Amino acid sequence: MEVAAYRIATEALTNVARHSRAASASVVVAVNGCLKLRVVDDGGPAADAWTPGVGLIGMRERAAELGGTLFAGPGPEGGEVSVTLPLESDLLPGAGGAS
């Protein structure tokens, strides 16, 4: 799970650098029954809809493999990627389900 969260954060920050007009971005990680990761930038509202590319598809697949969810898209002040990953899941090794 740690690797998936790290890779999602890295890809989200790479997308900020490549595709936004942002001057800054922030990464917030919280744990409260699940791992929540949020990357937001101040690039302003996007004029065009986000087109899923390899990076967004990969982030979504990483989250889904662990039973999590991912939102990626424009927000009122810039871009946002939010992922929620369960801390206990039958998909995780040693979690009591399939191992």
The first five atom37 places (N, CA, C, CB, O) and aatype in JSON, in Angstrom:
{
  "aatype": [12, 6, 19, 0, 0, 18, 1, 9, 0, 16, 6, 0, 10, 16, 2, 19, 0, 1, 8, 15, 1, 0, 0, 15, 0, 15, 19, 19, 19, 0, 19, 2, 7, 4, 10, 11, 10, 1, 19, 19, 3, 3, 7, 7, 14, 0, 0, 3, 0, 17, 16, 14, 7, 19, 7, 10, 9, 7, 12, 1, 6, 1, 0, 0, 6, 10, 7, 7, 16, 10, 13, 0, 7, 14, 7, 14, 6, 7, 7, 6, 19, 15, 19, 16, 10, 14, 10, 6, 15, 3, 10, 10, 14, 7, 0, 7, 7, 0, 15],
  "atom_mask": [
    [1, 1, 1, 1, 1],
    [1, 1, 1, 1, 1],
    [1, 1, 1, 1, 1],
    [1, 1, 1, 1, 1],
    [1, 1, 1, 1, 1],
    [1, 1, 1, 1, 1],
    [1, 1, 1, 1, 1],
    [1, 1, 1, 1, 1],
    [1, 1, 1, 1, 1],
    [1, 1, 1, 1, 1],
    [1, 1, 1, 1, 1],
    [1, 1, 1, 1, 1],
    [1, 1, 1, 1, 1],
    [1, 1, 1, 1, 1],
    [1, 1, 1, 1, 1],
    [1, 1, 1, 1, 1],
    [1, 1, 1, 1, 1],
    [1, 1, 1, 1, 1],
    [1, 1, 1, 1, 1],
    [1, 1, 1, 1, 1],
    [1, 1, 1, 1, 1],
    [1, 1, 1, 1, 1],
    [1, 1, 1, 1, 1],
    [1, 1, 1, 1, 1],
    [1, 1, 1, 1, 1],
    [1, 1, 1, 1, 1],
    [1, 1, 1, 1, 1],
    [1, 1, 1, 1, 1],
    [1, 1, 1, 1, 1],
    [1, 1, 1, 1, 1],
    [1, 1, 1, 1, 1],
    [1, 1, 1, 1, 1],
    [1, 1, 1, 0, 1],
    [1, 1, 1, 1, 1],
    [1, 1, 1, 1, 1],
    [1, 1, 1, 1, 1],
    [1, 1, 1, 1, 1],
    [1, 1, 1, 1, 1],
    [1, 1, 1, 1, 1],
    [1, 1, 1, 1, 1],
    [1, 1, 1, 1, 1],
    [1, 1, 1, 1, 1],
    [1, 1, 1, 0, 1],
    [1, 1, 1, 0, 1],
    [1, 1, 1, 1, 1],
    [1, 1, 1, 1, 1],
    [1, 1, 1, 1, 1],
    [1, 1, 1, 1, 1],
    [1, 1, 1, 1, 1],
    [1, 1, 1, 1, 1],
    [1, 1, 1, 1, 1],
    [1, 1, 1, 1, 1],
    [1, 1, 1, 0, 1],
    [1, 1, 1, 1, 1],
    [1, 1, 1, 0, 1],
    [1, 1, 1, 1, 1],
    [1, 1, 1, 1, 1],
    [1, 1, 1, 0, 1],
    [1, 1, 1, 1, 1],
    [1, 1, 1, 1, 1],
    [1, 1, 1, 1, 1],
    [1, 1, 1, 1, 1],
    [1, 1, 1, 1, 1],
    [1, 1, 1, 1, 1],
    [1, 1, 1, 1, 1],
    [1, 1, 1, 1, 1],
    [1, 1, 1, 0, 1],
    [1, 1, 1, 0, 1],
    [1, 1, 1, 1, 1],
    [1, 1, 1, 1, 1],
    [1, 1, 1, 1, 1],
    [1, 1, 1, 1, 1],
    [1, 1, 1, 0, 1],
    [1, 1, 1, 1, 1],
    [1, 1, 1, 0, 1],
    [1, 1, 1, 1, 1],
    [1, 1, 1, 1, 1],
    [1, 1, 1, 0, 1],
    [1, 1, 1, 0, 1],
    [1, 1, 1, 1, 1],
    [1, 1, 1, 1, 1],
    [1, 1, 1, 1, 1],
    [1, 1, 1, 1, 1],
    [1, 1, 1, 1, 1],
    [1, 1, 1, 1, 1],
    [1, 1, 1, 1, 1],
    [1, 1, 1, 1, 1],
    [1, 1, 1, 1, 1],
    [1, 1, 1, 1, 1],
    [1, 1, 1, 1, 1],
    [1, 1, 1, 1, 1],
    [1, 1, 1, 1, 1],
    [1, 1, 1, 1, 1],
    [1, 1, 1, 0, 1],
    [1, 1, 1, 1, 1],
    [1, 1, 1, 0, 1],
    [1, 1, 1, 0, 1],
    [1, 1, 1, 1, 1],
    [1, 1, 1, 1, 1]
  ],
  "atom_positions": [
    [[0.81, -1.18, 0.0], [0.0, 0.0, 0.0], [0.87, 1.26, 0.0], [-0.93, -0.01, 1.2], [0.55, 2.25, -0.67]],
    [[1.96, 1.22, 0.76], [2.84, 2.38, 0.82], [3.39, 2.73, -0.56], [3.99, 2.12, 1.78], [3.47, 3.9, -0.92]],
    [[3.76, 1.71, -1.31], [4.3, 1.94, -2.66], [3.23, 2.53, -3.56], [4.84, 0.63, -3.27], [3.51, 3.46, -4.32]],
    [[2.0, 2.02, -3.49], [0.91, 2.54, -4.32], [0.65, 4.01, -3.98], [-0.37, 1.7, -4.13], [0.51, 4.83, -4.89]],
    [[0.58, 4.34, -2.7], [0.33, 5.73, -2.29], [1.46, 6.64, -2.77], [0.18, 5.83, -0.76], [1.21, 7.74, -3.26]],
    [[2.69, 6.18, -2.63], [3.84, 6.96, -3.09], [3.79, 7.19, -4.6], [5.15, 6.26, -2.7], [4.01, 8.3, -5.08]],
    [[3.5, 6.13, -5.34], [3.46, 6.25, -6.81], [2.32, 7.17, -7.27], [3.3, 4.86, -7.45], [2.49, 7.93, -8.22]],
    [[1.18, 7.09, -6.6], [0.06, 7.97, -6.95], [0.44, 9.43, -6.68], [-1.22, 7.58, -6.16], [0.18, 10.3, -7.5]],
    [[1.05, 9.7, -5.52], [1.47, 11.06, -5.2], [2.5, 11.56, -6.2], [2.03, 11.12, -3.77], [2.43, 12.71, -6.65]],
    [[3.45, 10.72, -6.54], [4.49, 11.1, -7.51], [3.89, 11.42, -8.87], [5.53, 9.98, -7.65], [4.24, 12.43, -9.48]],
    [[2.99, 10.59, -9.34], [2.35, 10.82, -10.64], [1.51, 12.09, -10.61], [1.48, 9.63, -11.04], [1.51, 12.86, -11.57]],
    [[0.77, 12.3, -9.51], [-0.05, 13.51, -9.4], [0.82, 14.76, -9.44], [-0.89, 13.48, -8.1], [0.48, 15.73, -10.12]],
    [[1.95, 14.75, -8.73], [2.85, 15.9, -8.75], [3.52, 16.09, -10.11], [3.93, 15.75, -7.67], [3.75, 17.21, -10.55]],
    [[3.82, 14.98, -10.77], [4.37, 15.06, -12.13], [3.36, 15.72, -13.06], [4.75, 13.65, -12.66], [3.73, 16.55, -13.89]],
    [[2.09, 15.35, -12.92], [1.04, 15.96, -13.75], [0.89, 17.45, -13.47], [-0.29, 15.25, -13.53], [0.64, 18.23, -14.39]],
    [[1.03, 17.85, -12.21], [0.99, 19.28, -11.88], [2.1, 20.0, -12.63], [1.14, 19.5, -10.35], [1.86, 21.03, -13.26]],
    [[3.32, 19.46, -12.57], [4.46, 20.1, -13.22], [4.32, 20.13, -14.74], [5.75, 19.37, -12.86], [4.71, 21.12, -15.38]],
    [[3.77, 19.09, -15.32], [3.67, 19.0, -16.78], [2.47, 19.73, -17.38], [3.62, 17.58, -17.18], [2.57, 20.3, -18.47]],
    [[1.34, 19.7, -16.69], [0.09, 20.09, -17.33], [-0.62, 21.3, -16.73], [-0.82, 18.96, -17.31], [-1.59, 21.78, -17.32]],
    [[-0.18, 21.8, -15.59], [-0.91, 22.91, -14.99], [-0.09, 24.19, -15.05], [-1.27, 22.59, -13.53], [1.09, 24.19, -15.39]],
    [[-0.76, 25.26, -14.73], [-0.08, 26.56, -14.61], [0.14, 26.89, -13.15], [-0.91, 27.68, -15.3], [0.24, 28.06, -12.79]],
    [[0.23, 25.88, -12.32], [0.3, 26.06, -10.87], [1.65, 26.63, -10.44], [0.06, 24.74, -10.16], [2.7, 26.31, -11.0]],
    [[1.58, 27.49, -9.42], [2.78, 27.99, -8.77], [3.15, 27.09, -7.59], [2.59, 29.45, -8.3], [4.31, 27.04, -7.18]],
    [[2.14, 26.39, -7.05], [2.41, 25.5, -5.93], [1.41, 24.36, -5.9], [2.36, 26.28, -4.61], [0.35, 24.41, -6.53]],
    [[1.79, 23.33, -5.16], [0.92, 22.17, -4.96], [1.13, 21.69, -3.53], [1.23, 21.03, -6.01], [2.18, 21.92, -2.93]],
    [[0.12, 21.04, -3.01], [0.26, 20.49, -1.66], [-0.16, 19.03, -1.65], [-0.58, 21.29, -0.64], [-1.0, 18.6, -2.44]],
    [[0.46, 18.28, -0.75], [0.14, 16.87, -0.55], [-0.28, 16.71, 0.9], [1.37, 15.93, -0.91], [0.45, 17.09, 1.82]],
    [[-1.46, 16.15, 1.1], [-1.97, 15.92, 2.45], [-2.24, 14.43, 2.59], [-3.27, 16.77, 2.73], [-2.91, 13.83, 1.75]],
    [[-1.71, 13.84, 3.66], [-1.93, 12.43, 3.94], [-2.58, 12.33, 5.32], [-0.58, 11.6, 3.89], [-2.13, 12.95, 6.28]],
    [[-3.65, 11.55, 5.4], [-4.34, 11.35, 6.67], [-4.68, 9.87, 6.82], [-5.62, 12.22, 6.76], [-4.93, 9.18, 5.84]],
    [[-4.68, 9.41, 8.06], [-5.06, 8.04, 8.36], [-6.16, 8.09, 9.41], [-3.83, 7.18, 8.85], [-5.96, 8.62, 10.51]],
    [[-7.31, 7.54, 9.07], [-8.44, 7.49, 9.98], [-9.34, 6.34, 9.54], [-9.23, 8.85, 10.01], [-10.4, 6.57, 8.95]],
    [[-8.92, 5.12, 9.82], [-9.65, 3.96, 9.35], [-9.29, 3.59, 7.93], [0.0, 0.0, 0.0], [-9.52, 2.45, 7.5]],
    [[-8.74, 4.53, 7.2], [-8.25, 4.31, 5.83], [-7.14, 5.33, 5.58], [-9.41, 4.44, 4.76], [-6.99, 6.29, 6.34]],
    [[-6.4, 5.12, 4.53], [-5.36, 6.07, 4.15], [-5.96, 7.0, 3.11], [-4.08, 5.35, 3.6], [-6.48, 6.56, 2.08]],
    [[-5.89, 8.3, 3.38], [-6.4, 9.29, 2.43], [-5.23, 10.15, 1.98], [-7.53, 10.16, 3.07], [-4.45, 10.65, 2.8]],
    [[-5.12, 10.3, 0.68], [-4.06, 11.09, 0.07], [-4.72, 12.11, -0.84], [-3.04, 10.19, -0.72], [-5.58, 11.76, -1.65]],
    [[-4.32, 13.37, -0.71], [-4.9, 14.41, -1.54], [-3.78, 15.3, -2.05], [-5.96, 15.24, -0.75], [-2.96, 15.79, -1.28]],
    [[-3.75, 15.51, -3.37], [-2.79, 16.41, -4.01], [-3.61, 17.49, -4.71], [-1.84, 15.65, -5.02], [-4.43, 17.18, -5.57]],
    [[-3.38, 18.75, -4.36], [-4.09, 19.87, -4.98], [-3.08, 20.9, -5.45], [-5.11, 20.5, -4.01], [-2.01, 21.05, -4.86]],
    [[-3.44, 21.61, -6.51], [-2.57, 22.68, -7.01], [-3.38, 23.96, -7.16], [-1.92, 22.28, -8.35], [-4.61, 23.94, -7.13]],
    [[-2.66, 25.07, -7.34], [-3.31, 26.37, -7.48], [-3.27, 26.86, -8.92], [-2.64, 27.39, -6.56], [-3.13, 28.06, -9.18]],
    [[-3.39, 25.93, -9.85], [-3.28, 26.27, -11.27], [-4.49, 26.95, -11.87], [0.0, 0.0, 0.0], [-4.5, 27.23, -13.07]],
    [[-5.51, 27.23, -11.08], [-6.7, 27.89, -11.6], [-7.64, 26.88, -12.21], [0.0, 0.0, 0.0], [-7.25, 25.76, -12.51]],
    [[-8.89, 27.28, -12.4], [-9.87, 26.38, -13.01], [-9.43, 25.96, -14.41], [-11.25, 27.04, -13.07], [-8.96, 26.79, -15.19]],
    [[-9.59, 24.7, -14.71], [-9.21, 24.19, -16.03], [-10.25, 24.6, -17.06], [-9.04, 22.65, -16.0], [-11.45, 24.45, -16.84]],
    [[-9.78, 25.1, -18.18], [-10.7, 25.49, -19.26], [-11.22, 24.26, -19.99], [-10.0, 26.43, -20.24], [-12.36, 24.24, -20.46]],
    [[-10.4, 23.24, -20.08], [-10.77, 22.01, -20.78], [-10.95, 20.88, -19.79], [-9.72, 21.64, -21.84], [-10.34, 20.88, -18.72]],
    [[-11.78, 19.92, -20.15], [-11.94, 18.73, -19.32], [-10.64, 17.94, -19.33], [-13.12, 17.85, -19.81], [-9.9, 17.95, -20.32]],
    [[-10.38, 17.27, -18.24], [-9.19, 16.43, -18.17], [-9.38, 15.23, -19.07], [-8.91, 15.98, -16.71], [-10.45, 14.61, -19.09]],
    [[-8.36, 14.9, -19.8], [-8.38, 13.72, -20.65], [-7.53, 12.65, -19.99], [-7.87, 14.03, -22.1], [-6.33, 12.85, -19.8]],
    [[-8.13, 11.51, -19.62], [-7.34, 10.47, -18.96], [-6.23, 9.96, -19.87], [-8.24, 9.32, -18.53], [-6.48, 9.48, -20.97]],
    [[-5.02, 10.08, -19.39], [-3.87, 9.53, -20.09], [-3.31, 8.37, -19.3], [0.0, 0.0, 0.0], [-3.95, 7.87, -18.38]],
    [[-2.13, 7.95, -19.65], [-1.5, 6.8, -19.01], [-1.33, 7.04, -17.51], [-0.14, 6.51, -19.65], [-1.55, 6.12, -16.71]],
    [[-0.96, 8.25, -17.11], [-0.75, 8.54, -15.7], [-2.01, 8.44, -14.87], [0.0, 0.0, 0.0], [-2.02, 7.8, -13.82]],
    [[-3.09, 9.07, -15.35], [-4.36, 9.0, -14.62], [-4.91, 7.58, -14.59], [-5.38, 9.94, -15.25], [-5.43, 7.14, -13.56]],
    [[-4.81, 6.89, -15.69], [-5.28, 5.51, -15.74], [-4.49, 4.65, -14.76], [-5.16, 4.95, -17.19], [-5.06, 3.83, -14.05]],
    [[-3.17, 4.83, -14.72], [-2.31, 4.07, -13.8], [-2.65, 4.35, -12.34], [0.0, 0.0, 0.0], [-2.67, 3.43, -11.52]],
    [[-2.91, 5.63, -12.0], [-3.29, 5.96, -10.63], [-4.6, 5.28, -10.25], [-3.4, 7.49, -10.45], [-4.73, 4.72, -9.16]],
    [[-5.56, 5.33, -11.15], [-6.86, 4.71, -10.89], [-6.72, 3.2, -10.71], [-7.85, 5.02, -12.04], [-7.34, 2.62, -9.83]],
    [[-5.89, 2.56, -11.55], [-5.68, 1.12, -11.45], [-4.99, 0.74, -10.14], [-4.84, 0.62, -12.63], [-5.36, -0.25, -9.52]],
    [[-4.0, 1.53, -9.71], [-3.31, 1.25, -8.45], [-4.28, 1.3, -7.28], [-2.16, 2.26, -8.22], [-4.26, 0.43, -6.4]],
    [[-5.14, 2.32, -7.27], [-6.12, 2.43, -6.19], [-7.1, 1.26, -6.22], [-6.89, 3.76, -6.3], [-7.4, 0.69, -5.18]],
    [[-7.59, 0.91, -7.4], [-8.57, -0.17, -7.53], [-7.99, -1.52, -7.11], [-9.08, -0.26, -8.97], [-8.7, -2.33, -6.52]],
    [[-6.72, -1.76, -7.4], [-6.08, -3.03, -7.03], [-6.11, -3.26, -5.52], [-4.63, -3.05, -7.52], [-6.1, -4.4, -5.06]],
    [[-6.15, -2.17, -4.76], [-6.16, -2.27, -3.3], [-7.56, -2.05, -2.73], [-5.19, -1.27, -2.69], [-7.72, -1.92, -1.51]],
    [[-8.56, -2.0, -3.58], [-9.93, -1.8, -3.12], [-10.25, -0.36, -2.79], [0.0, 0.0, 0.0], [-11.2, -0.08, -2.06]],
    [[-9.45, 0.56, -3.31], [-9.63, 1.98, -3.02], [-10.35, 2.71, -4.14], [0.0, 0.0, 0.0], [-10.74, 2.13, -5.15]],
    [[-10.52, 4.0, -3.93], [-11.15, 4.87, -4.92], [-10.24, 6.05, -5.21], [-12.53, 5.36, -4.42], [-9.42, 6.44, -4.38]],
    [[-10.39, 6.6, -6.41], [-9.59, 7.75, -6.8], [-10.46, 8.74, -7.55], [-8.4, 7.32, -7.67], [-11.24, 8.36, -8.42]],
    [[-10.33, 10.02, -7.21], [-10.93, 11.11, -7.95], [-9.79, 11.93, -8.51], [-11.88, 11.99, -7.06], [-8.83, 12.22, -7.8]],
    [[-9.88, 12.29, -9.76], [-8.89, 13.18, -10.37], [-9.63, 14.1, -11.32], [-7.77, 12.39, -11.12], [-10.37, 13.64, -12.2]],
    [[-9.44, 15.39, -11.14], [-10.11, 16.33, -12.02], [-9.88, 17.76, -11.58], [0.0, 0.0, 0.0], [-9.18, 18.02, -10.61]],
    [[-10.49, 18.66, -12.31], [-10.35, 20.07, -11.96], [-11.21, 20.43, -10.75], [-10.74, 20.96, -13.14], [-12.31, 19.9, -10.57]],
    [[-10.69, 21.32, -9.94], [-11.42, 21.86, -8.81], [-11.62, 23.35, -9.01], [0.0, 0.0, 0.0], [-11.22, 23.88, -10.05]],
    [[-12.21, 24.03, -8.07], [-12.48, 25.46, -8.24], [-11.22, 26.32, -8.34], [-13.32, 25.94, -7.1], [-11.25, 27.4, -8.94]],
    [[-10.12, 25.86, -7.74], [-8.9, 26.66, -7.76], [-7.75, 26.01, -8.51], [-8.47, 26.94, -6.36], [-6.7, 26.63, -8.68]],
    [[-7.93, 24.8, -8.97], [-6.86, 24.09, -9.66], [-7.18, 22.63, -9.76], [0.0, 0.0, 0.0], [-8.34, 22.22, -9.66]],
    [[-6.15, 21.83, -9.97], [-6.35, 20.4, -10.1], [-6.37, 19.7, -8.76], [0.0, 0.0, 0.0], [-5.84, 20.21, -7.77]],
    [[-7.0, 18.53, -8.73], [-7.07, 17.76, -7.5], [-7.02, 16.27, -7.81], [-8.35, 18.09, -6.72], [-7.68, 15.8, -8.74]],
    [[-6.24, 15.56, -7.03], [-6.24, 14.1, -7.04], [-6.45, 13.66, -5.6], [-4.88, 13.5, -7.64], [-5.69, 14.03, -4.71]],
    [[-7.5, 12.88, -5.37], [-7.8, 12.37, -4.04], [-7.96, 10.86, -4.13], [-9.09, 13.03, -3.45], [-8.68, 10.35, -4.98]],
    [[-7.28, 10.16, -3.23], [-7.37, 8.7, -3.21], [-7.65, 8.25, -1.78], [-6.06, 8.04, -3.77], [-7.12, 8.8, -0.81]],
    [[-8.49, 7.24, -1.67], [-8.78, 6.61, -0.39], [-8.46, 5.13, -0.52], [-10.27, 6.83, 0.04], [-8.98, 4.45, -1.4]],
    [[-7.6, 4.64, 0.37], [-7.2, 3.23, 0.36], [-7.57, 2.6, 1.69], [-5.68, 3.09, 0.07], [-7.21, 3.13, 2.75]],
    [[-8.27, 1.46, 1.67], [-8.63, 0.8, 2.93], [-7.38, 0.25, 3.62], [-9.65, -0.33, 2.68], [-6.46, -0.24, 2.96]],
    [[-7.37, 0.35, 4.93], [-6.25, -0.2, 5.68], [-6.42, -1.69, 5.92], [-6.09, 0.52, 7.0], [-5.43, -2.41, 6.1]],
    [[-7.65, -2.16, 5.93], [-7.93, -3.58, 6.07], [-8.75, -4.02, 4.88], [-8.66, -3.9, 7.41], [-9.83, -3.49, 4.63]],
    [[-8.25, -5.0, 4.15], [-8.93, -5.48, 2.97], [-8.49, -6.9, 2.69], [-8.65, -4.57, 1.75], [-7.35, -7.27, 2.98]],
    [[-9.37, -7.68, 2.14], [-9.01, -9.03, 1.72], [-7.96, -9.0, 0.61], [-10.26, -9.8, 1.26], [-7.32, -10.01, 0.33]],
    [[-7.79, -7.83, -0.03], [-6.83, -7.71, -1.11], [-5.41, -7.51, -0.59], [-7.21, -6.56, -2.02], [-4.44, -7.67, -1.34]],
    [[-5.27, -7.15, 0.71], [-3.95, -6.9, 1.28], [-3.38, -8.18, 1.87], [-4.02, -5.81, 2.34], [-4.11, -8.92, 2.53]],
    [[-2.09, -8.47, 1.65], [-1.48, -9.67, 2.23], [-1.6, -9.65, 3.76], [0.0, -9.78, 1.8], [-1.37, -8.62, 4.4]],
    [[-1.95, -10.8, 4.34], [-2.03, -10.92, 5.79], [-3.25, -10.27, 6.41], [0.0, 0.0, 0.0], [-3.29, -10.08, 7.63]],
    [[-4.26, -9.92, 5.6], [-5.43, -9.23, 6.13], [-6.56, -10.18, 6.49], [-5.93, -8.22, 5.14], [-7.68, -9.74, 6.75]],
    [[-6.29, -11.47, 6.51], [-7.31, -12.43, 6.92], [-8.09, -13.03, 5.76], [0.0, 0.0, 0.0], [-8.8, -14.02, 5.95]],
    [[-7.97, -12.47, 4.6], [-8.65, -13.02, 3.42], [-7.66, -13.83, 2.61], [0.0, 0.0, 0.0], [-6.84, -14.57, 3.16]],
    [[-7.74, -13.68, 1.32], [-6.79, -14.36, 0.43], [-5.41, -13.8, 0.68], [-7.19, -14.2, -1.06], [-5.25, -12.59, 0.82]],
    [[-4.38, -14.67, 0.74], [-3.04, -14.17, 0.97], [-2.09, -14.61, -0.1], [-2.55, -14.61, 2.31], [-0.91, -14.27, -0.05]]
  ]
}
